[in-house]
């Protein structure tokens, strides 16, 4: 038989010809739940991957921020050292006599 035919109809026609036939119990379809489970697992995996990516991105951002902070601190330290190393400038207006801040 070809097409969408019920099991009972096939059994009835075979029995009519005089041949022996019996119905075998149907097994529950497990394919559909498997597909759904696979889809759910894939979704969960994608969510976990996204979470991991976010964590990694946050870690990278923190590292970049720390590096920037260190660079700024170094620049500030260099500026302070440069200020300390500069000789003291003359205060008096008389060009023949050089007075330093510590003297005046």
N, CA, C and O of each residue as an XYZ file, in Angstrom:
416
protein
N       0.854     -1.177      0.000
C       0.000      0.000      0.000
C       0.897      1.237      0.000
O       1.986      1.266      0.572
N       0.389      2.211     -0.650
C       1.124      3.447     -0.769
C       0.262      4.570     -0.210
O      -0.951      4.603     -0.416
N       0.921      5.506      0.515
C       0.207      6.664      1.018
C       0.050      6.624      2.519
O       0.681      5.820      3.204
N      -0.791      7.491      3.018
C      -1.022      7.611      4.450
C      -2.146      6.651      4.840
O      -3.329      6.965      4.700
N      -1.748      5.472      5.334
C      -2.721      4.430      5.646
C      -2.570      4.051      7.114
O      -1.461      4.007      7.645
N      -3.693      3.780      7.757
C      -3.669      3.381      9.168
C      -3.215      1.936      9.295
O      -3.392      1.123      8.387
N      -2.634      1.645     10.429
C      -2.109      0.295     10.687
C      -3.229     -0.749     10.662
O      -3.059     -1.851     10.140
N      -4.354     -0.382     11.228
C      -5.480     -1.317     11.317
C      -6.013     -1.673      9.930
O      -6.432     -2.804      9.681
N      -5.990     -0.682      9.029
C      -6.461     -0.916      7.665
C      -5.552     -1.928      6.951
O      -6.039     -2.819      6.256
N      -4.224     -1.786      7.126
C      -3.275     -2.724      6.515
C      -3.491     -4.114      7.093
O      -3.508     -5.088      6.340
N      -3.654     -4.237      8.391
C      -3.877     -5.519      9.040
C      -5.156     -6.174      8.517
O      -5.176     -7.378      8.263
N      -6.198     -5.404      8.359
C      -7.479     -5.927      7.880
C      -7.332     -6.478      6.460
O      -7.857     -7.550      6.161
N      -6.634     -5.766      5.593
C      -6.483     -6.202      4.195
C      -5.608     -7.462      4.089
O      -5.881     -8.349      3.280
N      -4.553     -7.528      4.915
C      -3.700     -8.726      4.883
C      -4.477     -9.931      5.388
O      -4.386    -11.021      4.823
N      -5.250     -9.726      6.469
C      -6.049    -10.825      7.023
C      -7.090    -11.297      6.007
O      -7.395    -12.488      5.960
N      -7.626    -10.418      5.214
C      -8.632    -10.737      4.212
C      -8.066    -11.697      3.156
O      -8.795    -12.529      2.617
N      -6.779    -11.577      2.867
C      -6.150    -12.456      1.869
C      -5.822    -13.829      2.442
O      -5.438    -14.739      1.707
N      -5.972    -13.974      3.741
C      -5.743    -15.268      4.367
C      -4.349    -15.423      4.940
O      -3.981    -16.511      5.384
N      -3.585    -14.380      4.938
C      -2.236    -14.449      5.489
C      -2.249    -13.989      6.936
O      -3.095    -13.200      7.358
N      -1.289    -14.503      7.673
C      -1.205    -14.136      9.091
C      -0.467    -12.804      9.251
O       0.572    -12.571      8.634
N      -1.029    -11.945     10.089
C      -0.382    -10.657     10.394
C      -0.816    -10.217     11.775
O      -1.944    -10.479     12.194
N       0.051     -9.570     12.460
C      -0.299     -9.029     13.788
C       0.373     -7.661     13.970
O       1.394     -7.360     13.351
N      -0.221     -6.866     14.819
C       0.289     -5.519     15.070
C       1.437     -5.551     16.075
O       1.365     -6.206     17.114
N       2.451     -4.854     15.745
C       3.590     -4.707     16.654
C       3.372     -3.385     17.382
O       3.063     -2.371     16.755
N       3.534     -3.394     18.721
C       3.292     -2.132     19.442
C       4.250     -1.024     18.978
O       5.439     -1.248     18.749
N       3.688      0.156     18.855
C       4.488      1.304     18.410
C       5.419      1.755     19.528
O       5.049      1.798     20.702
N       6.627      2.085     19.124
C       7.572      2.647     20.082
C       7.366      4.163     20.101
O       7.131      4.777     19.060
N       7.453      4.745     21.264
C       7.271      6.194     21.296
C       8.390      6.893     20.520
O       9.547      6.473     20.557
N       8.032      7.930     19.843
C       9.015      8.667     19.048
C       9.933      9.438     19.969
O       9.500     10.319     20.712
N      11.200      9.096     19.911
C      12.186      9.747     20.761
C      12.959     10.810     20.004
O      13.686     11.594     20.613
N      12.817     10.850     18.700
C      13.562     11.792     17.888
C      13.155     13.236     18.168
O      14.011     14.116     18.255
N      11.878     13.476     18.305
C      11.409     14.846     18.533
C      11.961     15.420     19.841
O      12.477     16.538     19.842
N      11.864     14.684     20.954
C      12.442     15.256     22.172
C      13.953     15.449     22.072
O      14.499     16.395     22.639
N      14.627     14.554     21.350
C      16.068     14.700     21.206
C      16.411     15.989     20.498
O      17.334     16.700     20.895
N      15.667     16.292     19.449
C      15.913     17.519     18.712
C      15.697     18.731     19.604
O      16.479     19.682     19.592
N      14.621     18.676     20.378
C      14.331     19.792     21.287
C      15.428     19.928     22.339
O      15.866     21.033     22.663
N      15.865     18.781     22.867
C      16.928     18.803     23.870
C      18.212     19.361     23.272
O      18.913     20.145     23.912
N      18.518     18.954     22.046
C      19.719     19.458     21.386
C      19.635     20.965     21.197
O      20.613     21.683     21.405
N      18.466     21.433     20.804
C      18.282     22.873     20.621
C      18.497     23.605     21.939
O      19.172     24.633     21.990
N      17.914     23.060     23.001
C      18.066     23.680     24.317
C      19.525     23.665     24.753
O      20.025     24.650     25.297
N      20.211     22.543     24.514
C      21.621     22.440     24.879
C      22.449     23.461     24.105
O      23.338     24.100     24.667
N      22.156     23.610     22.822
C      22.875     24.584     22.005
C      22.641     25.996     22.528
O      23.565     26.806     22.602
N      21.397     26.279     22.886
C      21.087     27.598     23.431
C      21.855     27.845     24.719
O      22.413     28.923     24.925
N      21.877     26.845     25.578
C      22.599     26.967     26.848
C      24.093     27.153     26.598
O      24.741     27.967     27.256
N      24.636     26.398     25.649
C      26.054     26.530     25.322
C      26.363     27.929     24.803
O      27.375     28.527     25.170
N      25.486     28.442     23.949
C      25.680     29.796     23.422
C      25.636     30.820     24.543
O      26.439     31.753     24.570
N      24.696     30.647     25.473
C      24.606     31.567     26.606
C      25.883     31.520     27.432
O      26.411     32.561     27.823
N      26.380     30.315     27.698
C      27.608     30.160     28.480
C      28.791     30.797     27.749
O      29.626     31.457     28.367
N      28.857     30.595     26.433
C      29.942     31.188     25.650
C      29.874     32.717     25.718
O      30.899     33.386     25.846
N      28.674     33.254     25.632
C      28.514     34.705     25.707
C      28.951     35.219     27.069
O      29.611     36.253     27.168
N      28.582     34.494     28.118
C      28.989     34.888     29.466
C      30.505     34.880     29.587
O      31.098     35.805     30.143
N      31.128     33.825     29.061
C      32.584     33.718     29.118
C      33.237     34.855     28.332
O      34.231     35.432     28.772
N      32.671     35.171     27.167
C      33.211     36.263     26.360
C      33.099     37.585     27.108
O      34.023     38.398     27.092
N      31.960     37.791     27.765
C      31.771     39.022     28.535
C      32.797     39.102     29.660
O      33.377     40.160     29.902
N      33.016     37.994     30.338
C      34.000     37.971     31.422
C      35.384     38.295     30.883
O      36.125     39.077     31.479
N      35.728     37.688     29.750
C      37.037     37.936     29.151
C      37.168     39.400     28.734
O      38.215     40.020     28.923
N      36.089     39.943     28.162
C      36.105     41.348     27.757
C      36.306     42.255     28.963
O      37.063     43.223     28.905
N      35.622     41.932     30.055
C      35.759     42.729     31.270
C      37.184     42.660     31.799
O      37.745     43.669     32.227
N      37.764     41.467     31.768
C      39.141     41.303     32.237
C      40.088     42.125     31.376
O      40.988     42.789     31.892
N      39.885     42.080     30.064
C      40.740     42.841     29.162
C      40.588     44.342     29.410
O      41.570     45.084     29.404
N      39.342     44.780     29.630
C      39.098     46.198     29.906
C      39.808     46.618     31.190
O      40.410     47.690     31.254
N      39.733     45.769     32.205
C      40.401     46.076     33.464
C      41.907     46.180     33.269
O      42.555     47.075     33.811
N      42.460     45.248     32.484
C      43.897     45.276     32.218
C      44.281     46.566     31.509
O      45.283     47.195     31.851
N      43.487     46.958     30.524
C      43.765     48.180     29.777
C      43.679     49.390     30.706
O      44.514     50.293     30.643
N      42.665     49.399     31.565
C      42.505     50.503     32.511
C      43.704     50.573     33.459
O      44.217     51.657     33.737
N      44.140     49.436     33.944
C      45.291     49.406     34.851
C      46.530     49.928     34.157
O      47.294     50.699     34.738
N      46.738     49.508     32.907
C      47.896     49.976     32.150
C      47.851     51.491     31.971
O      48.860     52.179     32.119
N      46.659     51.993     31.651
C      46.509     53.435     31.467
C      46.782     54.184     32.765
O      47.434     55.228     32.765
N      46.279     53.644     33.869
C      46.516     54.270     35.170
C      48.018     54.291     35.486
O      48.542     55.294     35.971
N      48.694     53.188     35.208
C      50.139     53.129     35.457
C      50.878     54.141     34.602
O      51.807     54.797     35.074
N      50.469     54.272     33.348
C      51.105     55.240     32.461
C      50.923     56.660     32.992
O      51.855     57.463     32.993
N      49.702     56.951     33.444
C      49.421     58.281     33.990
C      50.256     58.540     35.242
O      50.798     59.631     35.417
N      50.357     57.541     36.108
C      51.154     57.690     37.326
C      52.618     57.945     36.976
O      53.265     58.795     37.589
N      53.135     57.219     36.002
C      54.523     57.415     35.591
C      54.731     58.813     35.037
O      55.744     59.453     35.320
N      53.766     59.292     34.243
C      53.878     60.649     33.697
C      53.902     61.682     34.814
O      54.693     62.625     34.787
N      53.025     61.493     35.800
C      52.979     62.422     36.931
C      54.297     62.387     37.708
O      54.818     63.429     38.104
N      54.828     61.192     37.922
C      56.102     61.070     38.645
C      57.230     61.759     37.870
O      58.074     62.430     38.463
N      57.240     61.593     36.558
C      58.267     62.243     35.742
C      58.145     63.758     35.823
O      59.151     64.466     35.889
N      56.924     64.249     35.819
C      56.713     65.696     35.931
C      57.223     66.217     37.267
O      57.876     67.259     37.335
N      56.916     65.478     38.327
C      57.369     65.876     39.657
C      58.893     65.852     39.742
O      59.497     66.759     40.315
N      59.512     64.830     39.179
C      60.974     64.745     39.184
C      61.590     65.880     38.367
O      62.616     66.445     38.744
N      60.959     66.198     37.262
C      61.461     67.285     36.419
C      61.379     68.612     37.170
O      62.271     69.452     37.050
N      60.333     68.796     37.927
C      60.179     70.033     38.709
C      61.260     70.114     39.793
O      61.807     71.187     40.050
N      61.554     69.010     40.406
C      62.560     68.986     41.470
C      63.951     69.252     40.910
O      64.761     69.918     41.555
N      64.234     68.743     39.726
C      65.557     68.864     39.135
C      65.826     70.237     38.524
O      66.984     70.608     38.330
N      64.789     70.984     38.223
C      64.986     72.298     37.606
C      65.730     73.224     38.573
O      65.419     73.259     39.764
N      66.710     73.974     38.060
C      67.396     74.923     38.954
C      66.457     76.063     39.308
O      65.544     76.406     38.557
N      66.709     76.634     40.470
C      65.851     77.712     40.933
C      66.157     78.957     40.123
O      67.318     79.278     39.870
N      65.133     79.637     39.729
C      65.280     80.803     38.858
C      65.561     82.060     39.672
O      65.227     82.162     40.852
N      66.179     82.995     38.997
C      66.489     84.274     39.650
C      65.218     85.024     39.946
O      64.261     84.995     39.172
N      65.221     85.717     41.115
C      64.048     86.452     41.537
C      64.236     87.956     41.319
O      63.298     88.644     40.918
N      65.393     88.448     41.571
C      65.649     89.883     41.485
C      65.725     90.327     40.027
O      66.025     89.537     39.133
N      65.443     91.619     39.810
C      65.451     92.156     38.461
C      66.840     92.627     38.029
O      67.051     92.904     36.849
N      67.762     92.721     38.937
C      69.111     93.201     38.617
C      69.867     92.094     37.904
O      70.116     91.048     38.503
N      70.250     92.291     36.614
C      70.901     91.229     35.859
C      72.327     90.991     36.291
O      72.875     89.933     35.979
N      72.949     91.897     36.978
C      74.335     91.689     37.376
C      74.443     90.812     38.592
O      75.452     90.132     38.774
N      73.453     90.809     39.410
C      73.475     89.986     40.622
C      72.391     88.906     40.469
O      71.226     89.198     40.202
N      72.807     87.690     40.643
C      71.871     86.585     40.520
C      71.478     86.145     41.913
O      72.320     85.715     42.702
N      70.239     86.252     42.203
C      69.704     85.826     43.481
C      68.804     84.622     43.263
O      68.004     84.585     42.328
N      68.942     83.682     44.103
C      68.084     82.526     44.034
C      67.008     82.623     45.084
O      67.135     83.385     46.042
N      65.967     81.872     44.916
C      64.807     81.922     45.818
C      65.216     81.633     47.259
O      64.699     82.242     48.195
N      66.118     80.730     47.422
C      66.530     80.399     48.788
C      67.217     81.546     49.490
O      67.177     81.614     50.719
N      67.845     82.448     48.762
C      68.570     83.578     49.350
C      67.606     84.743     49.616
O      67.685     85.378     50.667
N      66.724     85.021     48.700
C      65.840     86.185     48.804
C      64.792     86.042     49.851
O      63.983     86.950     50.043
